[in-house]
Amino acid sequence: MDDTTDRDFTGDPLLSLQAYEVVDLLKRKEVSPAELLDASFARIEAVSPAINATPTVCPDRAYKAAADLDIEHANRAGWLGGLPLGIKDLTPVEGVRTTFGTRRLADNIPAASDPLVTRLETRGGIVVGKTNTPEFGAGGNTFNDVFGPTRNPWDTTLNAGGSSGGAAASLAAGEVWLSHGSDHGGSLRTPAAFCGIVGMRPSPGRISSGNFDNLYMIEGAQGPMARSTRDCALFLDAMAGFDARYPLSIPAPETSFQDAVLRADGKLRIAYSPDLNGFSPVDIEVRDHLDGVLALLSRNGAVVEQTCPDLSGLETAYRSLRGLMWAAMGQGVKPEIRAHFKETLEENIASGEALGVADIAAAHRTRSAIYTKMVGLFEDFDVLACPTVGCLPHPQSEEWVRNVGGVVFEDYLGWLRFAYLATVTGLPAISVPVGLGPRGLPVAIQLIGKPRGEAGLLAAARAVELAVGGPLGPIDPKVTHMATGG
């Protein structure tokens, strides 16, 4: 499944290394944080005209952080040692322009960082800038009125995915080694799939971040994005930890996620569903590629069975719970900010405001029923495998994908149905690239894991990655249409 053709990468050779390798160099003092920042900022400058992934950079702040780096936690599993990284533009960073992709906040400079950013900086991460996102993270295509569109490095006419599209494109083009994302309806997983990188949506509470008043509903999860499963595990170790301000927060495990990845083997028990019992349509080119990947895994020692629990009511439950989240968000946004919202964002809020108590109660009952069925599945299987998204990247000029597998969607949520299951059940999920498919574009598989099962999920993802000859590594953007945004 691996594409063995050499792919051009003209960035600093340090940028082509995996993050865990660079952290090892930092620990041995064979490279300095300042050298890494030099390489990262040079690369951002070089590729930004083509992909517009990191429209806001903060070099003065970053070099100061490198000079002031605290080595107190240097022996901790998630220590990053001065590694540069990106933060999604929905997450505040003290003193750094944070726009949420909306015009009314175009000049917003937060006075304080999100707790996740503080944790990463305490653990040796250095923020180089903010990655692009659609307005308030609404949409599977990354563009906004502040910075314009982000484009896919594999073909700059194509969608990089959303809402963590800037993060995914930045990683694929080698701007940084790690980049933060967030995910509700595939906002982290879809960009990972489209850009050929790894992205994990962890269990609720695994990473503490975001609003303090939105914790008991279905919500977006913060997560790690990287070019490999080992790097994703490193980043999750850095992100994880208990925070009493968040009622759902859980402690980091005693055994690091990195150690779990190193224990990976190919003897997996995989439940595979190419369309989630017909719930989510898939283009034949994606299905054919993934069928080949599952056959390869079977030859390598995995037990693969095509099966999936009954998911009746999943779409209605997801839309209701998502609407509830957006209604709560809308109440917290000042009218002068909301006045500039794009139409689809206002539609999200309106859908939530129209819900009745019966709708919400039914959604929670369905959620519980599907969760119970998934727990039953995991008595016999390690993971449920399915597509991350049912199609390969469409043109960036299309706001959302309207047709997959011959099914026409009425709104922009329809094409993202593969994302609903993990979100509704609160199960961890990861998108892993499994080689290049038609037109030389990345194809990804989604693995959904057991409750609080990030360690086992990462190990399974690593086994898949090894079987297909990954990771893909950074590339120079294929400029088939020069971007004008950013």
C-alpha positions in Angstrom: 0.0 0.0 0.0 3.0 2.3 0.4 3.8 4.7 -2.4 7.6 4.2 -2.9 8.1 7.1 -5.3 10.3 9.7 -3.8 8.4 12.9 -2.9 10.1 16.2 -3.0 10.8 18.0 0.3 13.0 21.1 0.1 12.7 22.2 3.8 15.4 21.9 6.4 16.3 18.2 6.9 15.4 18.5 10.6 11.8 19.1 9.5 11.6 15.7 7.8 12.5 13.9 11.1 9.7 12.6 13.3 8.9 14.6 16.4 10.1 11.9 18.8 13.5 11.9 17.0 13.8 15.6 17.3 12.9 15.5 21.0 15.6 13.0 21.5 18.1 15.3 19.8 16.9 18.1 22.1 17.4 16.0 25.2 20.9 15.2 24.1 21.6 18.8 23.2 22.5 18.0 19.7 20.1 20.6 18.4 18.7 23.7 20.1 15.2 25.0 20.2 16.3 28.2 18.4 17.7 26.1 15.5 14.3 24.4 15.3 12.5 27.7 15.3 14.7 29.0 12.5 13.8 25.9 10.4 10.1 26.1 11.2 9.7 29.9 10.5 11.7 29.6 7.3 9.4 26.8 6.1 6.2 28.6 7.0 7.4 31.6 5.0 8.3 29.4 2.1 5.0 27.5 1.8 2.4 29.9 3.1 1.7 31.5 -0.3 0.7 28.0 -1.5 -1.3 26.6 1.4 -2.0 29.4 3.9 -1.9 27.0 6.9 -0.4 29.2 9.6 -1.5 32.8 8.9 -0.4 34.1 12.3 3.1 33.6 13.5 4.7 34.8 16.8 8.5 34.7 16.4 9.4 37.1 19.2 7.3 35.2 21.7 8.7 31.9 20.5 12.4 32.8 20.6 11.8 34.3 24.1 10.2 31.0 25.2 13.1 29.1 23.8 15.6 31.3 25.8 13.5 30.9 29.0 12.8 27.2 28.6 12.3 25.5 32.0 13.8 22.0 32.2 12.1 21.1 35.4 9.9 18.4 33.8 12.5 17.1 31.4 12.1 13.4 32.6 8.3 13.4 32.1 6.9 11.2 29.4 5.3 14.1 27.5 8.3 16.4 27.7 8.8 18.2 24.4 12.1 19.8 25.1 11.7 23.0 23.1 9.9 21.5 20.1 7.9 24.1 18.0 4.2 23.4 17.4 1.1 25.0 16.1 -2.1 25.9 18.0 -5.5 26.1 16.2 -7.0 29.5 15.9 -10.0 28.6 18.1 -7.7 28.3 21.2 -6.4 31.4 22.9 -2.6 32.0 23.3 -1.6 34.9 25.5 -0.4 37.9 23.5 -1.0 36.2 20.1 -3.7 37.2 17.7 -6.6 34.7 18.0 -9.5 35.4 15.6 -11.7 32.3 15.8 -12.0 32.9 12.0 -14.5 35.6 12.4 -14.2 39.3 11.3 -15.4 40.9 14.6 -12.4 39.2 16.4 -9.9 39.9 13.7 -7.7 42.0 16.0 -8.4 40.0 19.2 -5.3 39.6 21.4 -6.0 37.3 24.4 -4.7 38.3 27.8 -4.4 34.7 28.9 -3.8 31.3 27.3 -6.1 28.3 27.3 -5.1 25.9 30.0 -4.0 23.4 27.3 -1.6 25.9 25.9 -0.2 26.6 29.3 0.3 22.8 29.9 2.1 22.3 26.6 4.4 25.3 27.2 5.1 24.0 30.7 6.1 20.7 29.2 8.5 22.2 26.7 6.4 23.0 23.7 7.0 26.3 21.9 4.1 27.9 20.0 5.2 29.2 16.6 1.7 30.5 15.5 -2.0 29.9 15.0 -3.3 27.5 12.4 -6.2 28.4 10.2 -9.8 27.3 10.8 -13.3 28.0 9.5 -15.4 30.5 11.4 -15.8 29.2 15.0 -14.8 25.8 13.7 -18.0 25.2 11.7 -17.3 23.2 8.6 -15.3 20.5 6.9 -13.5 23.1 4.7 -11.1 25.6 6.1 -11.7 29.2 5.0 -12.8 32.4 6.7 -13.2 36.1 6.0 -10.1 37.0 8.0 -7.4 34.9 6.4 -9.0 33.2 3.4 -8.7 29.5 2.5 -6.2 26.9 3.5 -5.3 24.6 0.6 -4.3 20.9 0.5 -0.5 20.4 0.1 -1.1 17.3 -2.1 -2.9 19.5 -4.6 -3.6 23.1 -3.9 -6.8 23.1 -5.8 -8.3 20.8 -3.2 -9.9 21.0 0.3 -7.5 20.4 3.2 -10.5 19.5 5.4 -11.8 21.3 8.4 -12.0 22.6 10.9 -8.4 21.7 11.8 -7.4 22.2 8.2 -4.6 24.6 8.9 -3.0 22.2 11.4 -3.2 19.2 9.0 -1.8 21.1 6.0 1.0 22.6 8.2 2.1 19.2 9.2 1.9 17.7 5.7 4.0 20.5 4.3 6.6 20.2 7.1 6.1 23.6 8.8 6.1 21.9 12.3 6.4 18.5 13.8 3.2 18.6 15.9 0.0 20.6 15.7 -3.0 20.9 18.0 -6.5 20.2 16.7 -10.0 19.9 17.9 -12.9 17.7 16.7 -16.7 17.4 16.9 -18.0 16.2 13.6 -14.6 15.0 12.3 -12.9 18.4 12.6 -9.6 16.8 13.4 -10.1 13.4 11.7 -11.2 14.7 8.2 -8.3 17.1 7.7 -5.9 14.3 8.9 -7.4 12.0 6.2 -7.3 14.6 3.4 -3.7 15.7 4.2 -2.1 12.3 4.9 -1.3 12.8 8.6 -2.4 11.2 11.9 -5.1 12.8 14.0 -6.7 11.5 17.2 -10.0 12.5 18.9 -9.5 11.2 22.5 -12.1 10.3 25.1 -13.9 13.1 26.9 -11.8 14.3 29.8 -8.5 12.9 28.5 -7.4 16.4 27.5 -8.7 19.4 29.6 -9.3 22.5 27.6 -11.9 24.9 26.4 -15.0 26.5 28.0 -15.7 25.7 31.6 -19.5 26.0 31.1 -19.9 23.3 28.4 -18.8 20.1 30.0 -21.8 17.9 30.5 -22.9 18.0 26.9 -21.5 16.4 23.8 -18.7 18.7 22.8 -15.6 19.2 20.7 -12.5 17.3 22.0 -9.0 18.7 21.8 -6.5 16.3 20.2 -3.0 15.6 18.9 -2.1 15.8 15.2 1.2 14.5 13.9 2.8 12.8 10.9 3.1 9.4 12.6 1.5 7.4 15.4 4.6 7.6 17.6 4.5 11.3 17.3 0.8 11.3 18.0 1.4 9.3 21.2 4.2 11.7 22.3 1.8 14.7 21.8 -1.0 13.0 23.7 1.4 12.4 26.6 2.2 16.1 26.6 -1.5 17.1 26.4 -3.0 14.6 28.9 -3.4 15.3 32.6 -5.9 16.0 35.4 -7.3 19.5 35.8 -9.9 20.0 38.6 -11.5 22.9 36.7 -13.0 20.3 34.4 -15.5 17.8 35.9 -14.8 15.2 33.3 -11.0 15.4 33.6 -9.2 12.1 34.1 -5.5 11.6 35.2 -2.8 10.7 32.7 -2.1 6.9 32.7 0.8 5.5 34.7 2.2 3.9 31.5 2.9 6.5 28.8 1.1 6.4 25.5 4.5 6.2 23.8 5.2 2.9 25.5 1.9 1.6 24.3 2.8 2.4 20.7 6.1 0.5 21.0 4.2 -2.6 22.0 2.2 -2.7 18.8 1.9 -5.9 16.9 -0.1 -7.1 13.9 -2.3 -9.6 15.8 -5.3 -7.4 15.9 -9.0 -8.3 16.1 -10.6 -5.9 13.7 -14.3 -5.3 13.1 -14.6 -3.7 9.7 -17.5 -1.8 8.2 -17.0 0.0 5.0 -20.2 2.0 5.3 -21.4 1.5 9.0 -24.3 -0.8 8.0 -25.2 1.5 5.1 -25.4 4.6 7.4 -22.6 6.5 5.6 -22.1 6.4 1.8 -18.6 5.9 0.5 -17.0 6.4 -3.0 -15.9 3.2 -4.6 -12.3 4.4 -4.9 -12.1 4.8 -1.2 -13.8 1.5 -0.4 -11.6 -0.4 -2.9 -8.5 1.0 -1.3 -9.6 0.2 2.2 -10.7 -3.3 1.2 -7.1 -3.8 0.0 -5.7 -2.5 3.3 -7.8 -4.9 5.4 -6.8 -7.8 3.2 -3.1 -6.8 3.8 -3.7 -6.6 7.5 -5.3 -10.1 7.4 -2.3 -11.5 5.7 -0.1 -9.9 8.3 -1.8 -11.8 11.2 -4.9 -9.7 12.0 -8.3 -11.3 12.3 -10.7 -9.2 10.2 -14.5 -9.6 10.2 -16.9 -7.4 8.4 -19.5 -6.5 11.0 -21.0 -3.5 12.8 -23.5 -3.0 15.6 -27.0 -1.6 14.9 -26.7 2.2 14.8 -30.4 3.1 14.5 -31.0 6.7 15.5 -27.4 7.7 15.2 -27.9 10.7 12.9 -30.9 12.1 14.8 -29.0 11.8 18.1 -25.9 13.4 16.7 -27.7 16.3 15.2 -29.7 17.0 18.4 -26.7 16.8 20.6 -24.6 18.9 18.3 -27.5 21.4 18.1 -27.5 21.6 21.9 -23.8 22.5 21.9 -24.2 25.2 19.3 -27.2 26.7 21.1 -25.1 27.0 24.3 -22.3 28.5 22.3 -24.6 31.0 20.7 -25.8 32.2 24.1 -22.2 33.0 25.0 -21.4 35.1 21.9 -22.0 38.8 21.9 -24.5 40.0 19.4 -22.0 42.3 17.6 -19.8 39.2 17.0 -22.7 37.0 15.9 -23.9 39.6 13.5 -21.0 38.7 11.2 -21.5 34.9 11.3 -21.7 33.0 8.0 -25.1 31.5 7.0 -24.1 27.9 7.9 -22.9 28.9 11.4 -26.2 30.7 12.1 -28.1 27.6 10.9 -26.1 25.5 13.4 -27.2 27.7 16.3 -30.8 27.9 15.0 -31.1 24.1 14.8 -30.1 23.9 18.5 -32.5 26.6 19.6 -35.4 24.8 17.9 -34.9 21.6 20.0 -37.4 20.5 22.5 -36.9 18.6 25.7 -38.2 15.4 24.1 -35.6 15.8 21.3 -32.8 16.0 23.8 -34.0 13.2 26.0 -34.4 10.9 23.0 -30.9 11.8 21.8 -29.4 10.8 25.2 -31.3 7.5 25.2 -30.1 6.7 21.7 -26.6 7.7 22.7 -26.6 5.3 25.6 -28.1 2.4 23.5 -25.4 2.7 20.8 -22.6 3.0 23.4 -23.8 -0.2 25.0 -23.8 -2.0 21.6 -20.2 -0.8 21.0 -19.1 -2.1 24.4 -20.5 -5.4 23.4 -18.6 -5.3 20.1 -15.4 -4.8 22.0 -15.9 -8.1 23.8 -14.7 -9.7 20.5 -12.7 -7.0 18.8 -9.9 -4.6 19.6 -11.1 -1.8 17.2 -13.9 -1.0 14.8 -12.4 0.1 11.4 -14.2 2.2 8.8 -13.4 5.1 6.5 -12.4 8.4 8.1 -14.4 10.1 5.4 -16.3 8.6 2.5 -14.4 10.5 -0.3 -11.1 11.8 -1.4 -10.6 15.6 -1.2 -12.9 17.7 -3.4 -12.1 21.1 -4.8 -11.5 23.8 -2.2 -14.0 26.0 -4.0 -16.8 23.7 -2.9 -17.9 24.8 0.6 -19.1 21.3 1.3 -19.3 17.9 -0.4 -22.7 17.4 -1.9 -22.4 13.9 -3.3 -20.7 10.7 -2.0 -21.3 7.3 -3.4 -24.2 8.5 -5.4 -26.0 9.9 -2.3 -26.8 13.7 -2.5 -26.8 15.6 0.8 -29.1 18.3 1.8 -26.6 20.1 4.1 -23.0 20.2 5.0 -23.2 17.7 7.8 -24.2 14.8 5.6 -20.9 13.9 4.0 -19.3 13.7 7.5 -21.4 10.8 8.8 -18.4 8.6 9.5 -17.4 11.0 12.3 -20.7 10.8 14.2 -20.2 7.4 15.9 -17.1 8.2 18.0 -18.5 11.6 18.9 -21.9 10.4 20.1 -20.5 7.5 22.1 -17.5 9.3 23.5 -15.1 6.6 22.3 -11.6 7.5 21.2 -11.0 7.5 17.4 -7.9 8.0 15.2 -7.4 8.6 11.5 -4.3 6.9 10.0 -3.0 7.4 6.5 -2.9 4.0 4.6 -1.0 5.0 1.4 -1.8 6.9 -1.7 -4.9 6.2 -3.8 -6.2 7.5 -7.1 -4.6 10.7 -8.4 -1.8 10.3 -5.8 -4.0 11.5 -2.9 -3.8 10.1 0.6 -6.4 7.6 1.8 -7.1 7.1 5.5 -8.7 4.6 7.8 -10.5 5.4 11.0 -10.1 3.2 14.0 -12.5 3.5 16.9 -11.3 2.1 20.2 -12.6 0.9 23.6 -13.8 3.3 26.3 -10.8 5.3 27.6 -8.7 3.0 25.4 -6.3 5.5 23.8 -3.3 3.3 24.6 -4.7 0.2 22.8 -6.0 2.4 20.0 -2.6 4.0 19.4 -1.0 0.5 19.4 -3.5 -0.7 16.8 -2.9 2.4 14.7 0.9 1.8 14.8 0.3 -1.8 13.6 -1.7 -0.5 10.7 0.9 2.2 9.9 3.7 -0.4 9.9 1.8 -2.7 7.6 1.2 -0.1 4.9 4.7 1.3 5.1 3.9 4.6 6.6 4.2 7.4 7.7 4.0 9.4 4.5 6.4 12.2 5.6 6.4 15.9 4.7 6.1 17.1 1.1 6.5 20.2 -0.9 3.1 21.6 -1.8 1.9 20.6 -5.3 0.9 23.9 -6.6 -1.7 23.4 -9.3 -3.4 26.7 -8.5 -1.6 29.5 -6.6 -3.6 30.5 -3.6 -4.6 34.1 -3.3 -6.0 33.9 0.3 -3.5 34.7 3.1 
